[in-house]
Amino acid sequence: MAAGQPFEPRILGFLCNWCCYAGADLAGVSRFQYPPNIRVIRVMCSGRVDLAHIFRAFSTGQDAVFIGGCHLNDCHYVTHGNFDALASVYVSKKLLEHIGLNPERLRLEWVSAGEGIRFASIMNEFVPGIEKLGPLGRGEGLDEKELKFKLEAVTKFIPYIKLVQSERLRVSERTEEAYTKFYTSEEFNRLFDELIGDKLALYSSVSVRDRDTQKEAVDREKIDKIINKHKGEARSLIQVLLEIQHENHWLPQDVLDRVSKKLDVPLSRIRQIVTFHETFRLNPEGSDE
């Protein structure tokens, strides 16, 4: 966002093909006015939207995520996937709050194919609300690096979270009242803190320690000296990587990024080389990764 320009939020929408997507289409055909900030991904069912999709959207710079599905008990599939969407949103909002982001950046609504005016009304309310919150992270007082790290930590933890969700956070009765009662209860808060929150905090602290250790291991001056010795020529790529590894003992991601930039070689090409040749190490000695 350029200085002096008004903030225009980036919003990613996951819309159910059968209902909300059709409702959004009707809003357009009917020329109902609403802000153009949302970019839409059509899914066959709102239940198809995974925790990974939600946090990947935030990780790629979206300021908010909107999920639109069929009204509860009107799902076009016998699985009633919109209840799965409801559960995922409750858990995701709790995760957002846990890492210091406003949970109002994630919104779930039910919109039928004939409710174009409802879709427009929701957008006319949602977009200004996100504008007031400000850019993702900055609006909550998080700097860019801290935000990126927290989102990465949650993303890596998602397989475990989904396992906990399927085994310990399930609601036996598929009604809106039952889901609301459980996911707004003290029992859910206790289970979240015990099974997810505390472990995520521990995982994050270990990751911070490892990240700081890795940063200390990289001497940028030595790296630049090696690159400059070869006059920044792309044809010296493999030799540059070998010499950097000899100095640093392994090749962290930020080193690969720096070599890519300095030698003007695509990062994909560098990764192809370092993953093909067993000589190169992408993890510090003693790491199991």
N, C-alpha and C positions, 0 to 999 in steps of 0.2 A: 504494500500500500504506500503510494507516494505521499510525501509530506504535503499537507494541506488539502488532500483529496478525501472525500467522505468514505468511510469504511463500507465496502460492499461484501457481505458475507458469502462464502462459498458453501453451498449446501448440497449434499448428495442424497438423493432419494431412491429408496428401494420400493417399488410399487408392484403390488399383486396384479398379475395380468388380467384376471377376471373381474376385479372390482375397482380398486383404486386407480389403476392405470386407465381403465375405461372412464372413470370419473374425471380424471385429469384431462383426458381427451375431450370429454363433453364440455368441460370448463373452457377449453380452447375454442371448440366449435361454436359455443354459445357466446364467445367473446367476453367472458367474465374476466375482470381485471385483477391481476395479482402480480407481485414482484417476480422478475425473471431469474432469480438467484439460484433456483434449484436445477440440478442436472439429474436426469432420471435414468435408473437402471431397472428394466422390467424383469421381474421374476415370476415364476409360475405360481408361487405361493409365498406369503410373507414368512411362513415357517422355514423357508429355505435360507433366510438371512441368518448367517452365522455370527457368533461373537467375533470371529476373525475378520469378517467383512466390515463390521462396525468399526473395529479398532484400526484396520488397515485404512479406512476412509479418513479417520482422524490423523493417522500417521503420515498420510500424503497431503496434509494441509487443509482438509475440509474443516470449516468452522462449526458445522452442525451436520447431523444425520437425521433424515426423516424416513420412517417406515410406514407404509400404508397398506392395509389389508382389508379383506372382507370383514363384515361385522361378525362378531362371535356367534357361533352356531349356524352361520351361513357359508362356511368354507365349502369350496367346490370339491374337496377331497375328503374321503372318509377319515383321514388322519386328523382332521381339524387342526391343521398346521398353524393357524393363527394363535392358538394357545401356546404353541412353542415359541412363536414370536413374542408373545406377551411375557413369557418367562425370561427369555433372553434379554429383553429390554429392561426388566426389573434388575437382573444381575449386572447388566452393562452400566446402568445408572449408578449402581452401588460401586462398581469399579471406577467409574469416572470420579465420583465423589472421593473415593479412597486415594486417588492420585492427585487430587487438588483441582479437578476440572468441574465446572458447573454441570450437573446432570441434566439441566434443561436444554443442553445442546443436543440431546437425543430425544426424539419425539416419535411416538407410535399413535396412529389414528386409524379408525375404521371408516372407510368410505365406499359406498356401493357404486355400481356403474351409473346409476341415475342421479348421483349426488354431486354434480359438477359444481354447483353453487357452494356446497359444503367444502369441497377441496379448495376452491378459491378463497373462501373465508378463513380456512385453516392457515393457508399460506400468508394471507394478509395479516394474520396474528403472529405467526411463527417467525417470519423474516424480520420484522421490526424488533421482536424480542431478542433475536440473535445480534442484531445491530447494537442494541443496548449493552449486550454482554461484551462486545468487542472481539477482536481477533482471538483465535484459539490460543490459550496459554497466556498471552499478553493481558487479556482481560482478567485473568485470575492471578496475575503477578508472577507467572513462571517465565523464566528466560528460555530461549529457543533450545539450548542444549539440555536443560533440565527436562523440558517437555518431551523432547525426542527420547531421552533415556527412559522416562517413565512409561511412555507408550510402548517402547521396545520391550520393556520388562513385562508389561501386561500381555503383549502379543506372544512372547515366548512362553508365558505361563498358561495360555488358553487351553491347550490339551488337558492339562490337569484340572482346570476350572470346569471344563465340560464334563469330565469324569465325575467330579463332585456334584455338579448340577444333575446329572442323570441318576446318581445313586443316593444323594442325601437331600437334594433340594427339589424333589419331585412332589407334585400335588396330585393326589389320587383322583379327585373329582374335577372334571373338566367343566367348571362354571366360572364366570367372571368373579362371582362373590368369593369362591374358594381360593382363587389365585390372588385376589386382592387381600383377602384376610391373611393368607400365609406370607406373602412377600412384603407386607407392611407390618408384620408382627415382630415382637422382640425375639421370638424363636429364630426367625430368619436372620436377624441381625447377629444373634449369638453364633449361629452356624457359619455365617459368612466370616465373621471375625476369627473364629476358631479354625475353620477349614481353608479359608482363602486369604483373608486379610493379613493375618500374622505370618503365614508362609510367604506371601507375596512381599511383605516388608523384609523378611529375612533374605529372600532371593535377591531383592533389590540391593540390600546392603552388601551382600557377597559380590554382586555384579559391579557395584561401585568400587569395591576394593580391587577387583580384578582389572577394571577399566583404568584405575589410577596407576596400578602396577604396570600395565601395558604402556601407558603414556610416558611413564618415567623411563621405560626401556628404549624408547625411540629418541635418538639424538638427531634432530633435524639438520643441524649444521653438518654432521658427518654425511648424512644422506645427500644433502645439496652438494657437498664437496665431491662426492663420488659421481653424481650426475654431471657436474660441471667439468670433471676430469675427462669425461667422454664427450664434452662439448654439446651435451643435450641432444645427441643424435639418436634417432629412433632405432637405427640398426644395431646400436649397442645395448638394446633392452636386456637381453639375457645376461650379459656381462655385468650390467648395472645391478640387476636383481641378485646375482651371485655375490657381488661385493657387499651389497647392503646386508644380505643374510649373514655373511661372514662377520660383519661388524655387530649386527643386532641379534644374531642367532635364529631369527624367524622373521616373517613378513606380515606385520599387522595390516589391517584394512586401510588405515590412514596413510601408511607407507605406499601401498599400491595406488591409492588415490593421488598421492603426491607425484609418484613416478609417472602415472598416466598424464597428469597435467604438465609436468616438466618436459616430458619427451613427446608430448602430443600423440600418444598412442591410446586407442580406445581401452577403457577399463576391461571390457569384455575380452579383448585380445590378451591382456595381461593375465586375467584369471584363467583363461584357457591354457596358457603356458605354465603357470605355477601349479595348476591342478593336474596337468599331464605329467610333468617331470617330478619324480619322487625326490629329487634333490632338494626341492623347495619345501619349507615348513610354513604352514599357515597358522600354527598354534605354538605357544611357548613350550619349551621342553618340559615334559612331565604332565602336559595336558592330555586328557583322554579324548578330546574332541577331534 
